[in-house]
Amino acid sequence: MPIPKGPRFGLLTTLSYIRNPYGFFERTVSRYGQPFGCHTMGGPLVLSGRPEDVKDIFRADPMIFEPWNVDMLEPVLGSNSVILTSGTKHREYRKLLTPPFHGQRMRSYAQRMATAAHDCASEWLEGENFRAYKFTQSVSLEVILDTVFGVTDPAVRGELKALLPELLDLGNGLPMFLKFLRLPVIPSWRRFTAVRKKTDRLIRRQIHDRALADDGGDDILSMLLRAEYDDGSRMEELEVRDQLLSILSAGHETTAIAMAWTLYWLHRHPEKLDRLLEEISQRAPTGDPEALTQIPYLDAVVNESLRIHPVIPDVPRKLCQDAELMGYKLKAGTSVGAVAFLTHRDPDIYEQPEKWIPERFLDRKFTPFEFYPFGGGNRRCIGAAFASFEAKVVLGTILTSYRFQLLDNRPLSVERRHVTLMPQGGVRMKYLGQR
């Protein structure tokens, strides 16, 4: 059985998706329905946002899948990244990486997250204009550098803070999506490889220094160096490097974008902001960072922002053997993907899906096949709980301490940053002073 109907022009389909994924999904579903199939530069791809299809994908045997389009992410993350491995190796990496991002270990970072928010906000001058994304990116980078590396040397922190955003900026070019453009004569690729080498050297030096110190630190790098596989062995240096690159690249970027969108929507709906501030004053009057994460309305606000603007709009994976999914017999080499953008805008699930209504998350608990901003199944983002926790601590901290005016008080489009989608222009705001 062939793949479902859909666009068939590989290069044109790929470019259309890269340029305007929201428009691509809407046009394609309008014409072909769901699931739909398309031929991309990476081979045949079947996509759907119907909950029953999403459930089919997420509950399938994980051993029948491998990561989709590894070539696109490997230059940034490295071949050993938990994001890009499959089978037994993927399961082993997840087991070692999961503990720092959950439970008491995660909660122990709350005060550091709040401190990072205040430190970055201290740079504002009253009346100054800024871009929300640049601020949230700076905060998220500080959190990552603190919790992942435990870096205290200002010079090293400065180097990493300069290199990582540049690496992601350069990783946004067409050579990442079209492998045949990865040539030294292509300026963006040449600059990317130079920055990637600098980042690699710096990270490997941190790994080496931390391994020699063996000081029992509570940062994630220290824990990774101590972590053991079931047979008692430990990760090699290159494996540790690639996991760190994955955490640094994927971890800070996605959280920063989610926080920027949340600031945008709260200030477009000041009545929602007022309700949030009132609930914080009642439930966390001292501003205790961990208490902020327990406020239902703050959780609903963050979730609604992730619903209407999922940072990663779709999560494909490739079949490594023939399988029957979504009512189709699909051949090995075919990729399948759950499209969060389509699911999250389904009017049969979400009333008035185009409107930002946090209260919907207080009124109803959605299934993992109706709401999945961090993916699902065995490839759900390891750092999902950490990202949500950080977003609530940072947003609760700055909103109760500082006042802002939204300058982008209009509908915002999205712009692509590699595999993520951020608010176009980064959300222009003005700092009005302390509360």
N, C-alpha and C positions, 0 to 999 in steps of 0.2 A: 504493500500500500504506500503511495507517495505521501509526502508531507502535505499538510493542509494548504489551501490556496493562500496566496499572498504575493508580495512583490518578488520579482524574479531576477532583477538586474543587480548583480553582486556589488559592483563598485558604486553605482548610483544609490543603492539601498544603504550601503555602509556610510556613504557621505551624508545622505539625508538623515540618518540616525545620529551621526556625530554632530551635525549642525543644529538640529532641532528635534531632540528625542520626544518631547511632549507632542509636538505637531505630527511627528512620524507615527506615534502610537495612535493618536486620535484619527488621523486620516486612514490608516490601515484598518483599524477596527471598524470604522464607518463603512468601508468598502467590502471587507472580507469577513467580519465577525471574529469570534474567538473559539478555539485557538486559531492562529494564523501562522503560515510558514513563509520564510523568506530565504533567499540565497544571498549570503554575504561573502565578503572576502575570506572569512574564516570557515566557510562551508554552510550547509543547510542548518536553519535555526527555526524552532517552533516555539512561539511565545503565547502566553495567555495570562489574563488577570482574573479569570473565573475561579472562585474559591475551590470548586471541585477539582479543577485542573491543578491549582496550586497545591492542594492536598495530595494529589496523585504524585507530584514531583517531590515534595518534601518528605513523603512517607515511603518512597521507593527505596529499595536496597541501595545504600550508599556506595557499595562496591561496584555498581554498574556505571558510576560516573567518574569523570576526571574534570579538573578545572577547565573552564572555557577560555580560549584565546590566551593561553599562557604567554605567548610571544609579546602580547601587549603590555603585560605587567612585569615580566621578568627583569627588564633593564632597571626598573626602579626598586623592586623588592628582593631580587635575587632568587635563584632556582630552588633554594631550600625553604622558602617562605611557607608558613602554614597555609597561606591563602592559595598557593600554587601547587601544593603536593596533594596526593590522593592515596586511597587505600590504607595500608597498615602504617605507612610513614605519617600520613595526615593524622591518623588516630593517635599515634604516639606524641606528635607535636602538641595536639590539643590537650592531651592529658598533662603535659608538662607546663603548658602556658595558662591553663584555666585558673589555678588557685589564686594568683595575684589579682585577678580581676573580679573576684567575688568575695562575699562574706566579710568577716572582720578585717581581713587584710585590706580590702577595698575601702571599708569605712574608716580605717586608720588614716587615710589620706585626706579626709574631709577638710581639716584645718589648713593643710598645705594648699588645697584648691582655693579656699577663701582668701588666704594670704596672697596667692598669685593674682587673684582678681583685684584686690586692693592695690597691690604693687603696680600693676599695669594701669589702673585707673588714676594713680597718683601723678601720672605724666600729663593728664589733661589740664588745660587752663579754662576757667569759666568763660563761656561764650564760644569756645573752640568747636569747629566742625571736625568730624571724624567719620570714618567708615566702620560700621559695626563689625563687618567681617575681619578687618585688620586687627581690631581690638580683640575679638574672640579668638582669632588665630594666635595672637601674642599670648593670651592667657593660657590657651590650650597647650602651646609650645612650652611655656614655663612649667605647667603641670606635668607634661610628659618628661621633660628634662629632669625634673625633681624626682618623680616617682619611678621612672624607668632607669635613669642613669645615676641618680643621686649626685649629680655634678654640682660641686660648690665653687670650683674655680671660675671666676667671672670671665676669664679669657676664653676658656673652653666653651662655656655657655654661650658667649657671644658668637663664637665661630659656628656652633651648631644652629643657633637661632638665625644666622645669616644664610647658612648653606641649605637647610631643609626647605624653607619656602622657595628658594631659588630652584632647588631640585624638582619640586612639584610644579613650579611654573614652567620650567623647561620640559618636564614630562607631559605637558599638555599639548605639545605640537603634533602635527600629522605623522611624523616618523614613528610615534608610538602606536598609531592605529594602522599605518601602512608600512610594513617592514621593508619594502623595497626602497624606501626613502632614507634608510639608515646608512648614510654614506658620509665620509669626512667632508665632502664638498657641500653638504647641506648645513648651513650655519647653526640652526637650532639643535641638530643632532651633535655637531662638534662641541657646542657649548655644554650640552647635557652630559656628554661623556667626560668632559673635564671636571664638571662639578660633582658628578657621581664618583670619580676617582678621589677627589678631595674628601668627600663625605665618608667614603670607604676607609680611607687612611685614618681619619679622625675616630671613627667608631671602633676600628680594630685596635687603635691605641688605647681607647678606654677599656675595651675588653681585656687587653693584656695587662694594663695597670691594675684593674680590679681583681683579676685572677691572682696576681702577685700579692696584693694586699690581703686577700682572703680574710676580710674583717667582719664577716657575718652581717653585712648591711641588709637593710630591709627594702632596698630598691629592687626593681624587677630584674635588672642586670645581675645583681648579686644572687638573686634566687635562681635565675636561669643557669648560672655557673655551678650552683650547688645541686640543681635538679638531676635526678637519676632516672634512666629507663628501667624497665622491669628487671633487666639483667644486671643492673648495677652500674652500667656505663653512663657516661655523660655526653652532652652535645659537644661536637667539635667547634672550633672557633668560627668557621664559616657558617655553620648552622646557627650559632648564637647571633652572628652578625646579621643574617637574613631575617631572623625573628625580630631583632631590634629595628631593622629597617622597616619591616611590616608594621610594627607598633607605632614607630615614629611617623611614618608616611600616612598610613590609613587612620591611625588613632587620633592624631590631633586634627587632621583635616575635616573628618566627618563631624566630629563634635563641634568644631568651630563653626561650620556651616549651619548646623542645627540651631546653635545658640543665636547666630545672626538672624536667621529666619524668625525665631521666637521674639527677639527684640523688635523686629519689624512689625509682626502681627500684633503684639501687645500695644505698641504705640499707634497703630492704626485703629485700635479699639480701646480707647482709654478707659471705658467702663469695665473692661475685662482686667486691665491693669489695676484699677481701683479695687476690684474684688480680690485680686491676688494679694495686693498689699494688705488689705484688711485681714485676710486669712493668715498671712504670715505674722501680722502683729498679734493675732490671737494664739496661734499654735507655736510660734518660735519668736517670742517677744525679745529675747536677748540676742537673736541672730545666730544662734548655735548652728554651725554648718550642717551637722548631721541631722538636726531637727528639721531643717529645711527640706531634706529629702523625704520626709514623712508627710508632707502636706499634699493631700489629694488633688487640690486644684492646680498646684504647681506641676504635678505629674501630668494632669490633664492638658495643661497649656503646652508642655513640651511634646506630648504625644500628638496633639492636634497639629502642631507645626510639622512634625515628622510625617503625619498622614498626608497633609495637603502638599508637602514638598519633600518626598523621600529623597535623602541625599544621594542614594544610588537607586535609580528608578527601576532597574531590573537585575535579576541575579541568575544568569544562565549557567549551565553546566553541560559538559559533553558526555554523550554515551560512549562507553568503551566496549559495549556489546549490544546486540539487538535487544529491544525491549518494547513492551506495549504500554504506552502512556497516553493519557488524554483521549483515549479511544482510537489511537493510531498505532500501527505496528511500525516502529521506527528502527532504522538500521544504525549499527555502530558508526560513529563519526558524526551523527546528527546531534546538534545541541538543543537543549530545551531550557526554557526560562520562565520564571514567575515574574510578572510585571507589577511591581508594587504601585506604580503610578496608576495603572488601570484599576486594580483592586480598590485602592484607596479613594478613587473617584467614582465608584459604582453606586448609582442612586438606589439600588436595591439593598445595599448595605448601609450606606450613609445618606441620611436625608440632607438635601441641599449640600451635596458634596463639594461644591465650589466655594462655599462659605466657611470661614474659620470659626468654629463653634467648639471650644474646649469642653463645654458641658456634656457633649455627647459621650465623652470618656468617663463621666461620672454616672451617667444614666444606664450605660450598657458595657459589658465586658465582651470585647471582640475576640474571636478565635485566632489562633496563629496563622490561619489561612485567609483571614480578613484584614489583619493588621500585622505587617511584618517589615518594618523599616530597616531591620538588621538582617534580613534574609530568614532562612528557616532550615529545618532538617539538621543533618550533621554538619552542615557548613554555615550555620548561623554564626554571626560575628561573635568571636570569643569575648571581645570587649564591650558587648552591648550593655550589660549592666553597669560597667564602669563609665561608659559614655553618658548614659542617662543620669547616673549619680553625679558626675561632674557637672553636667548641664544644669541640674537643679541647684547644686551648691553655688556655682558661679552666678547664675541668673538671680537667685534669691539674694545673694550677697550684694551685688551691684544695684539691683532695683530698689532695695531698702536703704541704700546708702547714698545714691546719686539720682539726679533728675536729668531727663533727656527730652529733646524735641526731635521728632521724625521729620527729616527734610525730604525724604522720598515717599511722600504721602500719596502714593498712586500705585496701581497694580504693577508689580515687578515681574519681568521675565526671568528666565534662568540662563546662566552661561556655564559652559562645560569646563571643568578642571579635571582632565584625565577621565576617570570613570565616575567622578562626582559631579553634581549639579549645584551651583551656588547662586545666590541672588545676584542678578545683573547689577554691576556697579558697586556691590558690596554693602548696600544699605547706608545711605548718607544720613547722619544724625548730628545734633548739636548737644554739647555738654552744657547744662544749665546750672550746675553746682551741686553741693551736697544737700541731702534732705535734713 
